[in-house]
């Protein structure tokens, strides 16, 4: 059940579909994906994910889907016919609201007019275009399978096909990148006038090719990355983009429903290998192997890799951690009413960080982090969780 919201006639639900196919693996990517277009694997995946959706739909009669997100991997590489079939299966087995946000991720090299017109006709209304950089040499270093010119052409095709809600992904803190490089990238991409933009710092994760080369990558220092981040916040604000989460910015009224469901405690169901769900009080992750996922769906086997029921105190900690990623922030009344824990120890922590200009209170009394606070959010969350651990439950009245 979503935290902190009254139940309407039907509970809002998000759906995430993991499409594990790519043209090639990027040097920094640690998501589960396969660089293949093997017809047998694709057909097996499509059958399995649709069967999985049919089974799950029977468990959610009291829910209404208000966001559907196809991520990956590269959904655009998978193709419009398969994406359309999955979406139609969702519609046949779930109550999807008429104004649901329906997004697919795309790489510039796999965007075609046929794909876009097919998906627009099927009801997709949002595209997340993964551009990452405007520097072709940098794109090669990252292992991206496209040029910046292809990205611009793909964006223009998306607009021509009738999409009015487009998000673009960018990365900073890249090998050899300096502040001026990053600001020029932002300036060039913002000329496209997307409705939404995500700016992520490069993270070198274990198990990726970049991890093996990490000592030779010439990455910007932590201080340089912090300067890039704060400069991006100011640049985007000056161009009319509202920051609603640490890494996400949008035009007025165009916050991603999919993103906010994760960060505000909403329920969601994930389909496809490695997808996660938070549903009916339990959180679980599916097998991170396509063949195992297909076989388990086909043979009625176990598709779960991990499942857990989250205790209320742990949910309280997640409320602090996730809500403080956003401009929604945290509220004393909300926290105490939902978790029956005292907010006073947390108030002391937030007051301390207000003195360092890391936090502030809104007109309604909610605590939110400042851009400088986002940079040290891990430290702030640690302080809050320690304060929470030492608190005793409030007495029920």
NORRAFEN-V542754 format. One record per pair of residues at least 24 apart in sequence whose ideal C-beta (glycine too) atoms are under 10 Angstrom apart, sorted by sequence separation. I is the first residue (numbers start at 0). GAP is how many residues later the second one is. D is the distance in whole Angstrom. If there is no record, write none. Layout:
# NORRAFEN-V542754
I|GAP|D  I|GAP|D
This chain:
# NORRAFEN-V542754
20|24|8  79|24|9  100|24|7  101|24|7  102|24|7  103|24|7  104|24|8  105|24|7  106|24|9  107|24|10  129|24|10  130|24|8  167|24|7  200|24|6  282|24|7  283|24|7  314|24|7  315|24|9  316|24|10  342|24|10  352|24|10  355|24|10  19|25|7  64|25|7  97|25|10  99|25|8  100|25|6  102|25|6  104|25|6  106|25|10  128|25|6  176|25|9  200|25|9  281|25|6  282|25|6  283|25|10  315|25|6  18|26|8  64|26|9  67|26|9  77|26|9  98|26|9  128|26|6  165|26|8  167|26|5  270|26|10  281|26|7  282|26|8  311|26|9  312|26|7  319|26|7  323|26|9  352|26|9  17|27|10  18|27|10  95|27|9  126|27|9  143|27|10  165|27|9  166|27|6  167|27|9  168|27|10  169|27|7  170|27|9  171|27|6  172|27|9  173|27|9  174|27|8  200|27|8  276|27|10  281|27|5  282|27|6  311|27|6  312|27|10  352|27|6  64|28|10  67|28|7  74|28|9  75|28|7  76|28|10  126|28|9  165|28|5  166|28|7  167|28|7  168|28|8  169|28|7  170|28|8  171|28|8  172|28|4  173|28|6  200|28|7  274|28|10  280|28|6  281|28|8  311|28|8  312|28|7  351|28|9  19|29|10  64|29|5  65|29|10  66|29|10  74|29|5  75|29|7  76|29|9  128|29|7  141|29|8  164|29|9  165|29|6  166|29|4  167|29|5  168|29|5  169|29|5  170|29|5  171|29|6  172|29|5  174|29|10  198|29|9  275|29|10  279|29|10  280|29|7  311|29|9  319|29|10  329|29|10  18|30|9  63|30|8  64|30|7  65|30|8  66|30|9  73|30|10  74|30|5  75|30|4  76|30|7  164|30|5  165|30|7  166|30|7  167|30|7  168|30|8  169|30|7  170|30|7  171|30|7  172|30|8  198|30|8  272|30|9  275|30|9  276|30|9  315|30|10  328|30|9  349|30|8  352|30|8  17|31|8  62|31|7  63|31|5  64|31|5  65|31|5  73|31|7  74|31|7  75|31|6  78|31|8  83|31|10  90|31|9  107|31|10  126|31|5  163|31|8  164|31|7  165|31|10  166|31|6  167|31|10  168|31|7  170|31|5  172|31|10  273|31|8  280|31|10  328|31|9  330|31|9  332|31|10  348|31|7  351|31|8  352|31|9  16|32|7  45|32|9  49|32|10  56|32|9  62|32|7  63|32|7  64|32|7  65|32|10  67|32|6  68|32|8  69|32|8  70|32|8  71|32|9  72|32|8  73|32|7  74|32|9  75|32|9  76|32|8  77|32|9  79|32|8  82|32|8  86|32|8  90|32|8  126|32|10  141|32|7  162|32|10  170|32|10  270|32|10  272|32|9  277|32|8  328|32|8  332|32|8  333|32|8  334|32|10  348|32|10  44|33|9  48|33|9  52|33|7  56|33|8  59|33|9  60|33|9  61|33|9  63|33|5  65|33|8  66|33|6  67|33|7  68|33|8  69|33|7  70|33|8  71|33|6  73|33|5  75|33|9  76|33|4  78|33|9  80|33|10  137|33|9  140|33|8  141|33|8  158|33|9  198|33|5  328|33|7  330|33|8  331|33|7  332|33|10  348|33|10  349|33|9  52|34|10  55|34|10  56|34|10  59|34|6  60|34|8  65|34|5  66|34|5  67|34|5  68|34|5  69|34|4  70|34|5  71|34|10  72|34|10  75|34|4  76|34|10  79|34|7  80|34|9  83|34|6  87|34|7  126|34|9  128|34|10  140|34|6  154|34|9  157|34|10  158|34|9  198|34|9  280|34|9  327|34|10  330|34|7  331|34|9  348|34|5  349|34|8  16|35|10  45|35|9  49|35|7  53|35|7  56|35|8  57|35|8  59|35|8  64|35|6  65|35|7  66|35|8  67|35|7  68|35|8  69|35|6  71|35|9  73|35|9  74|35|9  75|35|6  78|35|9  79|35|4  82|35|8  83|35|7  86|35|6  87|35|9  108|35|9  109|35|8  110|35|9  138|35|10  140|35|8  158|35|10  174|35|9  196|35|9  282|35|10  323|35|9  326|35|9  328|35|9  330|35|5  331|35|8  347|35|9  348|35|5  16|36|8  41|36|7  45|36|5  48|36|9  49|36|6  52|36|5  53|36|10  56|36|3  63|36|9  64|36|10  66|36|8  67|36|9  68|36|8  69|36|10  73|36|6  75|36|8  78|36|7  79|36|8  82|36|6  86|36|7  107|36|9  108|36|5  109|36|9  126|36|5  131|36|9  133|36|9  137|36|6  151|36|9  155|36|8  157|36|10  198|36|10  328|36|10  329|36|7  330|36|8  348|36|10  41|37|8  44|37|8  45|37|10  48|37|6  51|37|9  52|37|6  55|37|7  56|37|5  64|37|9  77|37|10  79|37|8  80|37|7  83|37|8  84|37|9  86|37|7  106|37|8  107|37|9  108|37|4  123|37|10  124|37|9  125|37|7  127|37|10  128|37|6  129|37|9  130|37|5  131|37|6  132|37|7  137|37|8  147|37|9  151|37|9  154|37|5  198|37|8  328|37|4  329|37|5  345|37|9  348|37|8  349|37|10  14|38|8  34|38|10  46|38|10  49|38|9  50|38|9  52|38|10  53|38|8  54|38|9  55|38|8  56|38|9  76|38|10  79|38|4  80|38|10  83|38|4  106|38|7  107|38|4  108|38|9  115|38|9  119|38|9  124|38|7  125|38|9  126|38|8  127|38|8  128|38|7  129|38|8  130|38|6  131|38|6  132|38|7  137|38|8  150|38|8  154|38|9  174|38|9  181|38|9  327|38|7  328|38|5  329|38|8  345|38|6  348|38|5  32|39|6  33|39|8  34|39|10  42|39|9  45|39|7  49|39|4  52|39|9  53|39|5  75|39|6  78|39|9  79|39|5  82|39|8  83|39|9  106|39|6  107|39|8  110|39|8  123|39|8  124|39|8  125|39|4  126|39|5  127|39|5  128|39|5  129|39|5  130|39|6  131|39|5  132|39|9  134|39|8  136|39|9  137|39|7  151|39|9  154|39|8  180|39|10  196|39|7  326|39|9  328|39|4  329|39|10  344|39|9  345|39|10  347|39|7  348|39|9  30|40|8  31|40|9  32|40|4  36|40|7  41|40|7  45|40|7  48|40|8  49|40|9  52|40|6  74|40|10  75|40|9  78|40|10  79|40|10  83|40|9  107|40|8  109|40|10  110|40|9  116|40|10  120|40|10  124|40|6  125|40|7  126|40|7  127|40|8  128|40|7  129|40|9  130|40|9  131|40|10  147|40|8  151|40|7  277|40|10  327|40|8  328|40|8  346|40|9  14|41|9  30|41|7  31|41|8  32|41|7  36|41|8  44|41|10  48|41|10  52|41|8  79|41|9  80|41|10  82|41|8  107|41|9  108|41|6  115|41|6  119|41|5  120|41|9  125|41|7  126|41|9  127|41|7  129|41|9  132|41|7  134|41|10  147|41|9  150|41|9  174|41|9  175|41|8  176|41|9  178|41|8  326|41|6  344|41|9  345|41|6  30|42|7  34|42|10  36|42|9  49|42|10  79|42|8  107|42|4  108|42|9  110|42|8  111|42|9  114|42|9  115|42|6  118|42|8  119|42|5  131|42|8  134|42|8  174|42|4  175|42|5  176|42|8  177|42|7  181|42|9  185|42|9  196|42|9  325|42|8  326|42|9  344|42|4  345|42|7  28|43|10  45|43|10  49|43|9  75|43|9  106|43|9  107|43|4  110|43|4  114|43|10  115|43|10  116|43|10  117|43|9  119|43|7  137|43|8  173|43|9  174|43|5  175|43|8  176|43|6  181|43|9  322|43|9  323|43|8  325|43|9  343|43|9  344|43|7  28|44|10  32|44|10  74|44|9  79|44|9  106|44|9  107|44|8  109|44|9  110|44|9  112|44|6  115|44|8  116|44|6  118|44|9  132|44|8  173|44|10  174|44|6  175|44|8  196|44|6  198|44|10  322|44|9  323|44|7  324|44|8  342|44|10  344|44|10  14|45|10  107|45|7  108|45|8  110|45|10  111|45|8  112|45|10  115|45|4  116|45|8  173|45|8  174|45|9  178|45|7  181|45|9  182|45|8  185|45|8  189|45|8  195|45|8  200|45|10  322|45|9  323|45|6  341|45|10  342|45|10  344|45|7  345|45|8  107|46|4  110|46|6  114|46|9  115|46|8  134|46|7  172|46|6  173|46|8  177|46|7  178|46|10  181|46|5  185|46|6  189|46|8  192|46|9  194|46|9  199|46|9  200|46|8  322|46|10  341|46|9  344|46|5  12|47|6  106|47|8  107|47|8  110|47|7  112|47|8  113|47|10  115|47|7  133|47|9  137|47|9  172|47|5  176|47|9  180|47|9  181|47|9  184|47|10  192|47|10  193|47|9  197|47|9  198|47|9  199|47|5  319|47|10  340|47|7  343|47|8  14|48|10  105|48|7  112|48|7  132|48|9  171|48|8  172|48|9  176|48|9  178|48|6  182|48|6  186|48|8  189|48|10  190|48|10  195|48|10  198|48|6  199|48|9  342|48|9  10|49|9  12|49|9  13|49|10  69|49|9  74|49|10  105|49|10  107|49|9  111|49|10  132|49|9  134|49|9  172|49|9  177|49|10  178|49|6  181|49|7  182|49|8  185|49|5  189|49|6  197|49|6  198|49|8  323|49|8  324|49|8  338|49|9  341|49|5  9|50|9  12|50|4  14|50|6  21|50|7  23|50|9  107|50|10  110|50|9  133|50|7  134|50|7  177|50|9  181|50|7  185|50|7  189|50|10  196|50|9  197|50|5  198|50|7  264|50|8  323|50|9  340|50|6  341|50|7  9|51|9  10|51|6  11|51|7  12|51|7  13|51|7  14|51|10  15|51|9  16|51|7  17|51|10  18|51|6  19|51|10  20|51|7  21|51|5  22|51|7  75|51|9  133|51|5  172|51|8  173|51|10  176|51|8  179|51|10  182|51|10  189|51|8  196|51|8  197|51|8  340|51|8  341|51|8  342|51|10  9|52|6  10|52|5  11|52|6  12|52|5  13|52|7  14|52|7  15|52|8  16|52|7  17|52|8  18|52|7  19|52|6  20|52|5  21|52|5  74|52|10  75|52|10  105|52|8  132|52|6  133|52|9  171|52|10  172|52|4  178|52|6  182|52|7  186|52|9  195|52|7  196|52|5  197|52|9  324|52|7  338|52|10  340|52|6  341|52|6  8|53|9  9|53|6  10|53|7  11|53|8  12|53|7  13|53|5  14|53|5  15|53|5  16|53|5  17|53|6  18|53|4  19|53|5  20|53|7  22|53|10  23|53|10  74|53|9  75|53|9  131|53|9  133|53|9  134|53|10  171|53|7  172|53|10  178|53|10  181|53|9  185|53|9  195|53|7  196|53|7  264|53|7  323|53|6  334|53|9  339|53|5  340|53|6  9|54|4  11|54|5  12|54|8  13|54|8  14|54|7  15|54|8  16|54|7  17|54|6  18|54|4  19|54|9  20|54|8  22|54|5  69|54|8  75|54|9  130|54|9  133|54|5  173|54|10  195|54|4  196|54|9  264|54|6  329|54|9  338|54|8  339|54|5  6|55|9  8|55|8  9|55|9  10|55|10  11|55|8  12|55|10  13|55|7  14|55|9  15|55|6  16|55|9  17|55|7  18|55|7  21|55|6  67|55|9  132|55|10  133|55|6  172|55|6  193|55|10  194|55|6  195|55|7  262|55|10  263|55|9  338|55|9  339|55|8  7|56|8  9|56|10  16|56|10  18|56|4  20|56|6  21|56|9  67|56|9  73|56|8  132|56|9  171|56|5  172|56|9  193|56|9  194|56|5  320|56|9  323|56|7  324|56|9  339|56|7  17|57|9  18|57|9  20|57|5  67|57|10  68|57|9  70|57|8  130|57|10  131|57|10  171|57|7  193|57|8  194|57|10  264|57|7  320|57|9  323|57|7  336|57|10  16|58|8  18|58|8  19|58|9  20|58|9  67|58|10  69|58|9  71|58|10  130|58|6  192|58|9  194|58|9  195|58|6  197|58|9  262|58|9  263|58|7  264|58|8  335|58|6  18|59|5  66|59|9  68|59|8  171|59|9  194|59|5  195|59|8  262|59|5  263|59|7  320|59|10  321|59|10  18|60|10  105|60|10  128|60|10  141|60|8  171|60|7  193|60|10  195|60|6  261|60|7  262|60|7  319|60|9  320|60|5  323|60|8  20|61|9  130|61|9  194|61|10  197|61|9  262|61|9  263|61|10  319|61|6  320|61|10  102|62|8  104|62|9  169|62|8  262|62|5  263|62|7  18|63|8  101|63|10  128|63|9  130|63|9  195|63|9  261|63|9  262|63|5  320|63|8  18|64|8  100|64|8  102|64|8  104|64|8  261|64|10  263|64|6  316|64|8  319|64|5  320|64|8  128|65|8  142|65|10  262|65|8  319|65|7  16|66|8  127|66|10  130|66|10  142|66|7  258|66|10  259|66|7  18|67|8  126|67|9  142|67|9  258|67|9  316|67|8  319|67|10  76|68|9  127|68|8  129|68|9  131|68|9  141|68|9  259|68|8  315|68|10  316|68|5  319|68|7  16|69|6  125|69|9  126|69|10  140|69|9  315|69|9  318|69|10  16|70|8  125|70|8  127|70|8  131|70|9  14|71|10  73|71|9  254|71|9  316|71|6  14|72|10  16|72|10  140|72|10  254|72|9  315|72|6  316|72|9  16|73|8  254|73|10  264|73|9  14|75|6  312|75|7  315|75|9  140|76|9  312|76|8  169|77|10  244|77|10  247|77|9  75|78|9  168|78|10  245|78|9  246|78|9  247|78|9  312|78|9  14|79|7  245|79|5  247|79|10  244|80|5  245|80|8  312|80|9  12|81|7  14|81|8  25|81|10  166|81|9  243|81|10  244|81|5  245|81|10  311|81|9  12|82|9  166|82|10  243|82|6  244|82|7  12|83|9  23|83|10  166|83|8  242|83|9  243|83|5  244|83|9  12|84|10  22|84|7  242|84|7  243|84|8  9|85|7  11|85|8  14|85|9  18|85|9  21|85|8  23|85|10  164|85|9  241|85|8  13|86|9  18|86|8  22|86|7  164|86|9  9|87|9  13|87|9  14|87|9  15|87|10  16|87|9  22|87|7  166|87|9  11|88|10  21|88|9  165|88|10  164|89|6  166|89|7  163|90|10  164|91|9  166|92|10  102|93|10  25|104|9  27|104|10  25|106|8  34|110|10  25|113|10  26|113|10  27|113|10  28|113|9  26|114|7  27|114|6  28|114|8  26|115|6  27|115|8  25|116|6  26|116|4  27|116|10  25|117|4  26|117|9  24|118|7  25|118|6  23|119|7  25|119|8  23|120|9  24|120|10  23|121|5  22|122|5  21|123|8  22|123|9  245|123|8  245|125|9  245|127|10  246|127|9  125|128|9  127|128|9  242|128|7  245|128|5  244|129|9  245|129|9  125|130|8  127|130|9  125|131|9  242|131|9  245|131|7  125|132|9  236|134|9  232|137|10  233|137|8  232|138|5  231|139|9  232|139|10  229|141|6  232|141|8  228|142|7  229|142|7  27|143|8  228|143|10  229|144|9  225|145|10  228|145|8  229|145|8  27|146|9  225|146|9  228|146|7  27|147|10  26|148|10  225|148|10  225|149|5  224|150|9  225|150|9  100|153|10  102|153|8  221|153|9  100|154|10  102|154|9  100|155|7  101|155|10  102|155|6  100|156|4  101|156|9  102|156|10  99|157|8  100|157|6  98|158|10  100|158|10  100|160|10  29|173|9  27|174|6  29|174|9  30|174|10  26|175|10  27|175|7  29|175|4  93|175|9  27|176|7  28|176|8  29|176|8  26|177|9  27|177|7  29|177|6  30|177|10  28|178|10  29|178|5  28|179|6  89|179|10  27|180|6  28|180|9  29|180|10  26|181|7  27|181|8  28|181|9  29|181|9  89|181|9  25|182|8  26|182|5  27|182|5  88|182|10  24|183|9  25|183|9  26|183|5  27|183|9  24|184|8  25|184|9  26|184|9  26|185|10  85|185|8  26|186|8  85|186|9  68|187|8  70|187|9  68|188|9  27|189|10  66|189|8  67|189|10  68|189|4  26|190|9  66|190|4  67|190|8  68|190|9  65|191|6  66|191|5  65|192|10  66|192|9  68|192|9  66|193|9  66|194|6  65|195|8  66|199|9  68|199|9  70|199|10  72|199|8  65|200|9  71|200|9  72|200|10  66|201|8  68|201|10  69|201|10  70|201|9  72|201|10  69|202|9  64|203|9  62|204|7  64|204|9  70|204|9  62|206|9  59|207|9  59|209|7  58|210|9  56|212|9  55|213|6  55|214|10  55|215|7  52|216|9  62|216|9  51|217|10  62|217|10  51|218|10  52|218|6  51|219|5  52|219|10  59|219|8  50|220|10  51|220|8  58|220|8  59|220|9  49|221|9  55|221|9  58|221|8  48|222|5  47|223|9  48|223|5  51|223|9  55|223|9  47|224|8  48|224|9  47|225|9  48|226|9  44|227|7  44|228|8  51|234|9  33|239|9  31|240|9  32|240|9  31|241|6  32|241|9  51|241|8  15|242|7  31|242|4  47|242|9  54|242|8  13|243|7  14|243|9  30|243|8  31|243|9  50|243|10  13|244|6  48|244|8  51|244|9  11|245|9  13|245|10  15|245|9  44|245|6  47|245|6  48|245|9  51|245|5  54|245|10  13|246|9  14|246|10  15|246|9  43|246|8  44|246|10  47|246|4  50|246|5  13|247|4  43|247|8  46|247|8  47|247|9  49|247|9  50|247|8  12|248|9  13|248|8  41|248|10  44|248|8  45|248|10  47|248|8  48|248|8  54|248|10  11|249|8  40|249|7  43|249|9  44|249|6  47|249|4  40|250|8  43|250|5  46|250|8  47|250|7  42|251|10  43|251|9  46|251|8  51|251|7  13|252|6  15|252|6  16|252|10  17|252|7  18|252|10  19|252|6  44|252|10  12|253|8  13|253|7  14|253|7  15|253|7  16|253|8  17|253|7  18|253|6  19|253|6  40|253|8  43|253|9  11|254|6  12|254|5  13|254|4  14|254|5  15|254|5  16|254|5  17|254|3  18|254|10  19|254|7  31|254|10  35|254|10  43|254|8  10|255|9  11|255|7  12|255|7  13|255|7  14|255|8  15|255|7  16|255|6  17|255|6  19|255|9  31|255|10  47|255|9  10|256|7  11|256|10  12|256|7  13|256|9  14|256|7  15|256|8  17|256|6  18|256|10  31|256|5  33|256|6  17|257|4  30|257|10  31|257|8  32|257|9  16|258|7  17|258|9  31|258|8  1|259|8  4|259|8  15|259|6  3|260|8  4|260|8  14|260|10  15|260|8  2|261|8  3|261|6  4|261|8  15|261|8  31|261|10  1|262|8  2|262|3  3|262|10  14|262|9  1|263|6  2|263|8  13|263|10  0|264|9  1|264|5  2|264|9  13|264|9  0|265|10  1|265|6  13|265|10  0|266|7  1|266|10  12|266|8  17|268|8  19|268|9  10|269|10  19|269|10  20|269|9  17|270|10  19|270|6  17|272|10  19|273|9  17|275|10  1|276|10  0|278|10  0|279|8  0|280|7  2|309|10  2|312|7  2|313|9  2|315|9  3|315|8  2|316|6  2|319|10  3|319|9  2|320|9  3|324|10  3|327|9  3|330|6  2|331|9  3|331|9  3|333|8  3|334|5  2|335|6  3|335|10  2|336|9
